[in-house]
Amino acid sequence: MAYDDQLADRVRAALPDRDDLSERKMFGSLAFMVGDHMACAARKDGSLLARVGVDGMDAALAEPHVAPMQMGERTMKGYVFVAPEGVADDAALQGWVDRCVAFVEALPPKV
């Protein structure tokens, strides 16, 4: 298993009902796409990869159980990891999913 199935099911339930949702395996996770933009991803350790944008980084990092996304020694701008404790209840997960979807909805469509 490359991602946490239970978290993936919870993310699916938290996503809005829309025609442009899709799922892709990326970064060793199951990514949830909105209009071909990655919004968030369920990771194998039960954490959430959340796309918050560069402008949303400070606010996201001020939340408990949140760390910048690291790939090797590189910090990925605009993305954070939310530890399992940060998405343990449905209300917390819903808040993160809503934040991610709002960010990618503001991006221009991919061509």
N, CA, C and O atoms as CSV, one atom per row, in Angstrom:
chain,resi,resn,atom,element,x,y,z
A,1,MET,N,N,0.856,-1.178,0.000
A,1,MET,CA,C,0.000,0.000,0.000
A,1,MET,C,C,0.902,1.241,0.000
A,1,MET,O,O,1.775,1.381,0.856
A,2,ALA,N,N,0.686,2.116,-0.945
A,2,ALA,CA,C,1.509,3.319,-1.073
A,2,ALA,C,C,0.906,4.512,-0.354
A,2,ALA,O,O,1.556,5.553,-0.257
A,3,TYR,N,N,-0.296,4.398,0.144
A,3,TYR,CA,C,-0.959,5.501,0.845
A,3,TYR,C,C,-1.945,4.930,1.849
A,3,TYR,O,O,-2.310,3.756,1.783
A,4,ASP,N,N,-2.369,5.769,2.773
A,4,ASP,CA,C,-3.301,5.358,3.818
A,4,ASP,C,C,-4.721,5.314,3.235
A,4,ASP,O,O,-5.304,6.351,2.920
A,5,ASP,N,N,-5.262,4.108,3.100
A,5,ASP,CA,C,-6.593,3.925,2.502
A,5,ASP,C,C,-7.686,4.648,3.285
A,5,ASP,O,O,-8.587,5.244,2.695
A,6,GLN,N,N,-7.606,4.595,4.607
A,6,GLN,CA,C,-8.642,5.243,5.415
A,6,GLN,C,C,-8.613,6.760,5.222
A,6,GLN,O,O,-9.661,7.392,5.086
A,7,LEU,N,N,-7.414,7.339,5.211
A,7,LEU,CA,C,-7.325,8.780,4.986
A,7,LEU,C,C,-7.830,9.123,3.592
A,7,LEU,O,O,-8.535,10.117,3.420
A,8,ALA,N,N,-7.483,8.318,2.598
A,8,ALA,CA,C,-7.955,8.573,1.232
A,8,ALA,C,C,-9.489,8.575,1.183
A,8,ALA,O,O,-10.089,9.433,0.536
A,9,ASP,N,N,-10.114,7.619,1.862
A,9,ASP,CA,C,-11.580,7.576,1.891
A,9,ASP,C,C,-12.156,8.811,2.582
A,9,ASP,O,O,-13.171,9.354,2.146
A,10,ARG,N,N,-11.510,9.250,3.652
A,10,ARG,CA,C,-11.977,10.442,4.359
A,10,ARG,C,C,-11.820,11.696,3.500
A,10,ARG,O,O,-12.684,12.574,3.517
A,11,VAL,N,N,-10.716,11.782,2.745
A,11,VAL,CA,C,-10.528,12.931,1.848
A,11,VAL,C,C,-11.601,12.914,0.769
A,11,VAL,O,O,-12.186,13.954,0.468
A,12,ARG,N,N,-11.867,11.756,0.184
A,12,ARG,CA,C,-12.925,11.649,-0.829
A,12,ARG,C,C,-14.251,12.182,-0.287
A,12,ARG,O,O,-14.967,12.909,-0.975
A,13,ALA,N,N,-14.565,11.815,0.941
A,13,ALA,CA,C,-15.821,12.249,1.557
A,13,ALA,C,C,-15.828,13.751,1.818
A,13,ALA,O,O,-16.890,14.374,1.813
A,14,ALA,N,N,-14.662,14.335,2.044
A,14,ALA,CA,C,-14.565,15.766,2.355
A,14,ALA,C,C,-14.548,16.644,1.103
A,14,ALA,O,O,-14.821,17.842,1.181
A,15,LEU,N,N,-14.233,16.060,-0.035
A,15,LEU,CA,C,-14.173,16.843,-1.274
A,15,LEU,C,C,-15.567,17.232,-1.746
A,15,LEU,O,O,-16.523,16.482,-1.547
A,16,PRO,N,N,-15.685,18.396,-2.366
A,16,PRO,CA,C,-16.991,18.792,-2.905
A,16,PRO,C,C,-17.375,17.894,-4.085
A,16,PRO,O,O,-16.512,17.286,-4.717
A,17,ASP,N,N,-18.646,17.818,-4.368
A,17,ASP,CA,C,-19.146,17.040,-5.499
A,17,ASP,C,C,-18.977,17.883,-6.760
A,17,ASP,O,O,-19.730,18.831,-6.983
A,18,ARG,N,N,-17.994,17.536,-7.579
A,18,ARG,CA,C,-17.711,18.298,-8.796
A,18,ARG,C,C,-17.265,17.344,-9.893
A,18,ARG,O,O,-16.815,16.230,-9.622
A,19,ASP,N,N,-17.395,17.791,-11.122
A,19,ASP,CA,C,-17.056,16.957,-12.274
A,19,ASP,C,C,-15.561,16.909,-12.568
A,19,ASP,O,O,-15.107,16.005,-13.270
A,20,ASP,N,N,-14.787,17.860,-12.048
A,20,ASP,CA,C,-13.370,17.940,-12.406
A,20,ASP,C,C,-12.438,17.350,-11.347
A,20,ASP,O,O,-11.267,17.724,-11.282
A,21,LEU,N,N,-12.941,16.439,-10.524
A,21,LEU,CA,C,-12.108,15.751,-9.535
A,21,LEU,C,C,-11.506,14.498,-10.154
A,21,LEU,O,O,-12.157,13.795,-10.927
A,22,SER,N,N,-10.255,14.233,-9.803
A,22,SER,CA,C,-9.615,12.991,-10.216
A,22,SER,C,C,-8.572,12.621,-9.172
A,22,SER,O,O,-8.243,13.410,-8.286
A,23,GLU,N,N,-8.065,11.408,-9.298
A,23,GLU,CA,C,-7.047,10.915,-8.372
A,23,GLU,C,C,-5.863,10.421,-9.185
A,23,GLU,O,O,-6.024,9.830,-10.253
A,24,ARG,N,N,-4.650,10.679,-8.651
A,24,ARG,CA,C,-3.420,10.212,-9.298
A,24,ARG,C,C,-2.433,9.793,-8.231
A,24,ARG,O,O,-2.346,10.411,-7.170
A,25,LYS,N,N,-1.696,8.748,-8.518
A,25,LYS,CA,C,-0.617,8.356,-7.619
A,25,LYS,C,C,0.588,9.244,-7.927
A,25,LYS,O,O,1.107,9.250,-9.043
A,26,MET,N,N,1.020,9.998,-6.907
A,26,MET,CA,C,2.148,10.926,-7.039
A,26,MET,C,C,2.891,10.988,-5.712
A,26,MET,O,O,2.284,10.835,-4.652
A,27,PHE,N,N,4.184,11.208,-5.763
A,27,PHE,CA,C,4.994,11.407,-4.558
A,27,PHE,C,C,4.823,10.254,-3.562
A,27,PHE,O,O,4.951,10.467,-2.356
A,28,GLY,N,N,4.538,9.047,-4.039
A,28,GLY,CA,C,4.300,7.931,-3.140
A,28,GLY,C,C,3.001,8.060,-2.370
A,28,GLY,O,O,2.819,7.421,-1.334
A,29,SER,N,N,2.102,8.885,-2.875
A,29,SER,CA,C,0.831,9.189,-2.212
A,29,SER,C,C,-0.302,9.073,-3.219
A,29,SER,O,O,-0.064,8.854,-4.406
A,30,LEU,N,N,-1.526,9.220,-2.746
A,30,LEU,CA,C,-2.671,9.324,-3.639
A,30,LEU,C,C,-3.087,10.789,-3.649
A,30,LEU,O,O,-3.589,11.313,-2.655
A,31,ALA,N,N,-2.870,11.441,-4.786
A,31,ALA,CA,C,-3.166,12.869,-4.915
A,31,ALA,C,C,-4.592,13.059,-5.416
A,31,ALA,O,O,-5.097,12.294,-6.238
A,32,PHE,N,N,-5.215,14.097,-4.895
A,32,PHE,CA,C,-6.565,14.470,-5.302
A,32,PHE,C,C,-6.457,15.740,-6.124
A,32,PHE,O,O,-5.965,16.768,-5.658
A,33,MET,N,N,-6.930,15.643,-7.361
A,33,MET,CA,C,-6.787,16.714,-8.338
A,33,MET,C,C,-8.121,17.441,-8.506
A,33,MET,O,O,-9.188,16.827,-8.527
A,34,VAL,N,N,-8.028,18.748,-8.624
A,34,VAL,CA,C,-9.191,19.588,-8.917
A,34,VAL,C,C,-8.830,20.377,-10.168
A,34,VAL,O,O,-7.935,21.222,-10.146
A,35,GLY,N,N,-9.543,20.088,-11.265
A,35,GLY,CA,C,-9.229,20.779,-12.514
A,35,GLY,C,C,-7.792,20.582,-12.946
A,35,GLY,O,O,-7.171,21.527,-13.432
A,36,ASP,N,N,-7.241,19.398,-12.788
A,36,ASP,CA,C,-5.867,19.029,-13.143
A,36,ASP,C,C,-4.799,19.677,-12.277
A,36,ASP,O,O,-3.614,19.597,-12.604
A,37,HIS,N,N,-5.189,20.314,-11.186
A,37,HIS,CA,C,-4.233,20.841,-10.210
A,37,HIS,C,C,-4.298,19.969,-8.966
A,37,HIS,O,O,-5.385,19.647,-8.486
A,38,MET,N,N,-3.126,19.582,-8.435
A,38,MET,CA,C,-3.119,18.806,-7.216
A,38,MET,C,C,-3.540,19.686,-6.048
A,38,MET,O,O,-2.953,20.743,-5.818
A,39,ALA,N,N,-4.556,19.249,-5.309
A,39,ALA,CA,C,-5.030,19.989,-4.144
A,39,ALA,C,C,-4.408,19.429,-2.868
A,39,ALA,O,O,-3.904,20.184,-2.036
A,40,CYS,N,N,-4.445,18.112,-2.715
A,40,CYS,CA,C,-3.919,17.478,-1.508
A,40,CYS,C,C,-3.650,16.016,-1.827
A,40,CYS,O,O,-4.003,15.523,-2.899
A,41,ALA,N,N,-3.022,15.337,-0.883
A,41,ALA,CA,C,-2.712,13.924,-1.098
A,41,ALA,C,C,-2.700,13.181,0.233
A,41,ALA,O,O,-2.272,13.710,1.258
A,42,ALA,N,N,-3.182,11.940,0.187
A,42,ALA,CA,C,-3.126,11.039,1.332
A,42,ALA,C,C,-1.801,10.293,1.257
A,42,ALA,O,O,-1.485,9.670,0.243
A,43,ARG,N,N,-1.024,10.361,2.347
A,43,ARG,CA,C,0.289,9.729,2.390
A,43,ARG,C,C,0.221,8.407,3.141
A,43,ARG,O,O,-0.735,8.157,3.875
A,44,LYS,N,N,1.221,7.570,2.961
A,44,LYS,CA,C,1.200,6.235,3.566
A,44,LYS,C,C,1.275,6.253,5.085
A,44,LYS,O,O,0.854,5.298,5.738
A,45,ASP,N,N,1.813,7.342,5.660
A,45,ASP,CA,C,1.921,7.412,7.117
A,45,ASP,C,C,0.691,8.036,7.778
A,45,ASP,O,O,0.694,8.293,8.982
A,46,GLY,N,N,-0.365,8.280,6.989
A,46,GLY,CA,C,-1.587,8.858,7.531
A,46,GLY,C,C,-1.587,10.374,7.578
A,46,GLY,O,O,-2.539,10.990,8.059
A,47,SER,N,N,-0.508,10.977,7.074
A,47,SER,CA,C,-0.454,12.439,7.025
A,47,SER,C,C,-1.041,12.923,5.700
A,47,SER,O,O,-1.227,12.154,4.757
A,48,LEU,N,N,-1.326,14.226,5.666
A,48,LEU,CA,C,-1.902,14.852,4.483
A,48,LEU,C,C,-0.873,15.792,3.876
A,48,LEU,O,O,-0.279,16.609,4.579
A,49,LEU,N,N,-0.663,15.673,2.575
A,49,LEU,CA,C,0.119,16.661,1.841
A,49,LEU,C,C,-0.887,17.704,1.379
A,49,LEU,O,O,-1.804,17.397,0.618
A,50,ALA,N,N,-0.715,18.929,1.839
A,50,ALA,CA,C,-1.683,19.991,1.552
A,50,ALA,C,C,-1.030,21.083,0.709
A,50,ALA,O,O,0.055,21.567,1.030
A,51,ARG,N,N,-1.697,21.454,-0.355
A,51,ARG,CA,C,-1.223,22.549,-1.201
A,51,ARG,C,C,-1.921,23.832,-0.759
A,51,ARG,O,O,-3.132,23.990,-0.912
A,52,VAL,N,N,-1.123,24.739,-0.208
A,52,VAL,CA,C,-1.676,25.972,0.348
A,52,VAL,C,C,-1.181,27.214,-0.374
A,52,VAL,O,O,-1.677,28.312,-0.121
A,53,GLY,N,N,-0.213,27.059,-1.268
A,53,GLY,CA,C,0.340,28.199,-1.982
A,53,GLY,C,C,1.385,28.926,-1.150
A,53,GLY,O,O,1.407,28.829,0.077
A,54,VAL,N,N,2.241,29.650,-1.839
A,54,VAL,CA,C,3.316,30.385,-1.173
A,54,VAL,C,C,2.740,31.388,-0.183
A,54,VAL,O,O,3.245,31.520,0.932
A,55,ASP,N,N,1.691,32.094,-0.582
A,55,ASP,CA,C,1.096,33.102,0.306
A,55,ASP,C,C,0.401,32.492,1.519
A,55,ASP,O,O,0.201,33.177,2.523
A,56,GLY,N,N,0.037,31.234,1.442
A,56,GLY,CA,C,-0.638,30.573,2.558
A,56,GLY,C,C,0.292,29.812,3.489
A,56,GLY,O,O,-0.164,29.218,4.466
A,57,MET,N,N,1.595,29.821,3.198
A,57,MET,CA,C,2.549,29.040,3.991
A,57,MET,C,C,2.613,29.473,5.457
A,57,MET,O,O,2.547,28.630,6.352
A,58,ASP,N,N,2.741,30.775,5.711
A,58,ASP,CA,C,2.890,31.228,7.097
A,58,ASP,C,C,1.690,30.836,7.949
A,58,ASP,O,O,1.848,30.354,9.071
A,59,ALA,N,N,0.498,31.043,7.415
A,59,ALA,CA,C,-0.710,30.687,8.165
A,59,ALA,C,C,-0.778,29.179,8.392
A,59,ALA,O,O,-1.134,28.729,9.482
A,60,ALA,N,N,-0.438,28.400,7.370
A,60,ALA,CA,C,-0.482,26.943,7.515
A,60,ALA,C,C,0.536,26.467,8.547
A,60,ALA,O,O,0.228,25.611,9.378
A,61,LEU,N,N,1.740,27.015,8.497
A,61,LEU,CA,C,2.792,26.586,9.416
A,61,LEU,C,C,2.520,27.014,10.856
A,61,LEU,O,O,3.117,26.470,11.785
A,62,ALA,N,N,1.638,27.970,11.046
A,62,ALA,CA,C,1.263,28.402,12.393
A,62,ALA,C,C,0.299,27.414,13.054
A,62,ALA,O,O,0.080,27.467,14.265
A,63,GLU,N,N,-0.271,26.520,12.256
A,63,GLU,CA,C,-1.217,25.514,12.766
A,63,GLU,C,C,-0.442,24.388,13.450
A,63,GLU,O,O,0.705,24.120,13.092
A,64,PRO,N,N,-1.062,23.727,14.435
A,64,PRO,CA,C,-0.380,22.590,15.074
A,64,PRO,C,C,-0.232,21.413,14.107
A,64,PRO,O,O,-1.068,21.207,13.227
A,65,HIS,N,N,0.835,20.656,14.285
A,65,HIS,CA,C,1.086,19.409,13.545
A,65,HIS,C,C,1.390,19.642,12.069
A,65,HIS,O,O,1.157,18.751,11.252
A,66,VAL,N,N,1.903,20.813,11.708
A,66,VAL,CA,C,2.175,21.150,10.311
A,66,VAL,C,C,3.663,21.423,10.143
A,66,VAL,O,O,4.289,22.075,10.979
A,67,ALA,N,N,4.219,20.914,9.045
A,67,ALA,CA,C,5.627,21.141,8.717
A,67,ALA,C,C,5.743,21.404,7.221
A,67,ALA,O,O,4.896,20.956,6.449
A,68,PRO,N,N,6.780,22.124,6.803
A,68,PRO,CA,C,6.977,22.336,5.367
A,68,PRO,C,C,7.220,21.000,4.666
A,68,PRO,O,O,7.776,20.075,5.258
A,69,MET,N,N,6.808,20.905,3.425
A,69,MET,CA,C,7.074,19.699,2.643
A,69,MET,C,C,8.550,19.671,2.262
A,69,MET,O,O,9.069,20.607,1.654
A,70,GLN,N,N,9.205,18.593,2.626
A,70,GLN,CA,C,10.611,18.400,2.290
A,70,GLN,C,C,10.724,17.248,1.300
A,70,GLN,O,O,10.097,16.204,1.477
A,71,MET,N,N,11.512,17.441,0.273
A,71,MET,CA,C,11.892,16.355,-0.641
A,71,MET,C,C,13.409,16.335,-0.644
A,71,MET,O,O,14.056,17.169,-1.277
A,72,GLY,N,N,13.958,15.380,0.067
A,72,GLY,CA,C,15.396,15.379,0.283
A,72,GLY,C,C,15.750,16.579,1.142
A,72,GLY,O,O,15.194,16.756,2.226
A,73,GLU,N,N,16.659,17.391,0.671
A,73,GLU,CA,C,17.051,18.596,1.404
A,73,GLU,C,C,16.303,19.832,0.913
A,73,GLU,O,O,16.524,20.936,1.411
A,74,ARG,N,N,15.440,19.648,-0.042
A,74,ARG,CA,C,14.730,20.774,-0.662
A,74,ARG,C,C,13.356,20.975,-0.016
A,74,ARG,O,O,12.600,20.022,0.170
A,75,THR,N,N,13.051,22.222,0.319
A,75,THR,CA,C,11.724,22.565,0.832
A,75,THR,C,C,10.862,22.980,-0.357
A,75,THR,O,O,11.245,23.846,-1.144
A,76,MET,N,N,9.700,22.356,-0.476
A,76,MET,CA,C,8.796,22.651,-1.587
A,76,MET,C,C,7.895,23.819,-1.192
A,76,MET,O,O,7.112,23.717,-0.247
A,77,LYS,N,N,8.009,24.904,-1.908
A,77,LYS,CA,C,7.229,26.100,-1.606
A,77,LYS,C,C,5.754,25.868,-1.916
A,77,LYS,O,O,5.402,25.318,-2.960
A,78,GLY,N,N,4.907,26.294,-0.998
A,78,GLY,CA,C,3.467,26.210,-1.219
A,78,GLY,C,C,2.816,24.916,-0.777
A,78,GLY,O,O,1.606,24.746,-0.925
A,79,TYR,N,N,3.614,23.990,-0.229
A,79,TYR,CA,C,3.094,22.690,0.197
A,79,TYR,C,C,3.506,22.433,1.643
A,79,TYR,O,O,4.608,22.797,2.054
A,80,VAL,N,N,2.626,21.808,2.407
A,80,VAL,CA,C,2.930,21.421,3.785
A,80,VAL,C,C,2.480,19.988,4.029
A,80,VAL,O,O,1.605,19.459,3.344
A,81,PHE,N,N,3.105,19.384,5.024
A,81,PHE,CA,C,2.665,18.097,5.540
A,81,PHE,C,C,1.876,18.358,6.811
A,81,PHE,O,O,2.330,19.088,7.692
A,82,VAL,N,N,0.698,17.763,6.905
A,82,VAL,CA,C,-0.107,17.828,8.118
A,82,VAL,C,C,-0.049,16.429,8.732
A,82,VAL,O,O,-0.538,15.463,8.146
A,83,ALA,N,N,0.547,16.334,9.906
A,83,ALA,CA,C,0.703,15.048,10.585
A,83,ALA,C,C,-0.664,14.422,10.859
A,83,ALA,O,O,-1.673,15.126,10.899
A,84,PRO,N,N,-0.700,13.106,11.046
A,84,PRO,CA,C,-1.980,12.439,11.313
A,84,PRO,C,C,-2.782,13.082,12.442
A,84,PRO,O,O,-4.011,13.114,12.387
A,85,GLU,N,N,-2.101,13.590,13.457
A,85,GLU,CA,C,-2.795,14.242,14.565
A,85,GLU,C,C,-3.537,15.498,14.110
A,85,GLU,O,O,-4.544,15.877,14.709
A,86,GLY,N,N,-3.047,16.139,13.062
A,86,GLY,CA,C,-3.664,17.358,12.555
A,86,GLY,C,C,-4.897,17.128,11.701
A,86,GLY,O,O,-5.641,18.063,11.407
A,87,VAL,N,N,-5.115,15.869,11.300
A,87,VAL,CA,C,-6.304,15.525,10.498
A,87,VAL,C,C,-7.053,14.356,11.127
A,87,VAL,O,O,-7.763,13.617,10.446
A,88,ALA,N,N,-6.882,14.202,12.444
A,88,ALA,CA,C,-7.459,13.052,13.151
A,88,ALA,C,C,-8.980,13.079,13.179
A,88,ALA,O,O,-9.620,12.030,13.111
A,89,ASP,N,N,-9.568,14.278,13.281
A,89,ASP,CA,C,-11.035,14.316,13.280
A,89,ASP,C,C,-11.527,14.900,11.955
A,89,ASP,O,O,-10.794,15.596,11.254
A,90,ASP,N,N,-12.774,14.602,11.634
A,90,ASP,CA,C,-13.323,14.983,10.337
A,90,ASP,C,C,-13.388,16.490,10.143
A,90,ASP,O,O,-13.201,16.969,9.025
A,91,ALA,N,N,-13.646,17.242,11.190
A,91,ALA,CA,C,-13.711,18.704,11.060
A,91,ALA,C,C,-12.348,19.279,10.689
A,91,ALA,O,O,-12.259,20.177,9.850
A,92,ALA,N,N,-11.299,18.772,11.302
A,92,ALA,CA,C,-9.949,19.250,10.982
A,92,ALA,C,C,-9.581,18.900,9.540
A,92,ALA,O,O,-9.048,19.733,8.807
A,93,LEU,N,N,-9.869,17.668,9.147
A,93,LEU,CA,C,-9.583,17.267,7.770
A,93,LEU,C,C,-10.381,18.113,6.788
A,93,LEU,O,O,-9.842,18.555,5.773
A,94,GLN,N,N,-11.654,18.342,7.075
A,94,GLN,CA,C,-12.494,19.159,6.192
A,94,GLN,C,C,-11.893,20.555,6.020
A,94,GLN,O,O,-11.877,21.093,4.913
A,95,GLY,N,N,-11.405,21.132,7.099
A,95,GLY,CA,C,-10.793,22.452,7.016
A,95,GLY,C,C,-9.595,22.471,6.087
A,95,GLY,O,O,-9.442,23.400,5.293
A,96,TRP,N,N,-8.744,21.458,6.175
A,96,TRP,CA,C,-7.581,21.391,5.286
A,96,TRP,C,C,-7.992,21.159,3.835
A,96,TRP,O,O,-7.466,21.806,2.929
A,97,VAL,N,N,-8.923,20.245,3.611
A,97,VAL,CA,C,-9.382,19.984,2.239
A,97,VAL,C,C,-9.998,21.251,1.645
A,97,VAL,O,O,-9.712,21.594,0.497
A,98,ASP,N,N,-10.830,21.942,2.403
A,98,ASP,CA,C,-11.440,23.185,1.911
A,98,ASP,C,C,-10.379,24.216,1.568
A,98,ASP,O,O,-10.485,24.899,0.549
A,99,ARG,N,N,-9.359,24.336,2.403
A,99,ARG,CA,C,-8.265,25.289,2.162
A,99,ARG,C,C,-7.535,24.948,0.863
A,99,ARG,O,O,-7.235,25.830,0.058
A,100,CYS,N,N,-7.254,23.665,0.672
A,100,CYS,CA,C,-6.542,23.223,-0.536
A,100,CYS,C,C,-7.376,23.444,-1.796
A,100,CYS,O,O,-6.871,23.933,-2.806
A,101,VAL,N,N,-8.644,23.083,-1.729
A,101,VAL,CA,C,-9.528,23.254,-2.892
A,101,VAL,C,C,-9.665,24.742,-3.227
A,101,VAL,O,O,-9.625,25.111,-4.401
A,102,ALA,N,N,-9.822,25.587,-2.232
A,102,ALA,CA,C,-9.932,27.028,-2.475
A,102,ALA,C,C,-8.681,27.555,-3.160
A,102,ALA,O,O,-8.768,28.397,-4.053
A,103,PHE,N,N,-7.513,27.064,-2.745
A,103,PHE,CA,C,-6.281,27.529,-3.380
A,103,PHE,C,C,-6.235,27.130,-4.858
A,103,PHE,O,O,-5.974,27.973,-5.716
A,104,VAL,N,N,-6.484,25.860,-5.159
A,104,VAL,CA,C,-6.354,25.436,-6.560
A,104,VAL,C,C,-7.474,25.976,-7.438
A,104,VAL,O,O,-7.286,26.128,-8.645
A,105,GLU,N,N,-8.635,26.269,-6.858
A,105,GLU,CA,C,-9.715,26.896,-7.654
A,105,GLU,C,C,-9.289,28.267,-8.174
A,105,GLU,O,O,-9.772,28.712,-9.215
A,106,ALA,N,N,-8.398,28.930,-7.463
A,106,ALA,CA,C,-7.941,30.270,-7.862
A,106,ALA,C,C,-6.844,30.222,-8.912
A,106,ALA,O,O,-6.478,31.260,-9.462
A,107,LEU,N,N,-6.311,29.040,-9.202
A,107,LEU,CA,C,-5.258,28.923,-10.215
A,107,LEU,C,C,-5.852,28.937,-11.614
A,107,LEU,O,O,-6.990,28.512,-11.811
A,108,PRO,N,N,-5.089,29.423,-12.585
A,108,PRO,CA,C,-5.588,29.394,-13.965
A,108,PRO,C,C,-5.701,27.954,-14.449
A,108,PRO,O,O,-4.964,27.086,-13.982
A,109,PRO,N,N,-6.606,27.693,-15.372
A,109,PRO,CA,C,-6.733,26.324,-15.902
A,109,PRO,C,C,-5.455,25.909,-16.627
A,109,PRO,O,O,-4.773,26.724,-17.248
A,110,LYS,N,N,-5.156,24.614,-16.528
A,110,LYS,CA,C,-3.992,24.084,-17.269
A,110,LYS,C,C,-4.394,23.921,-18.730
A,110,LYS,O,O,-5.521,23.545,-19.052
A,111,VAL,N,N,-3.447,24.214,-19.588
A,111,VAL,CA,C,-3.701,24.055,-21.034
A,111,VAL,C,C,-2.854,22.953,-21.607
A,111,VAL,O,O,-2.931,22.675,-22.804
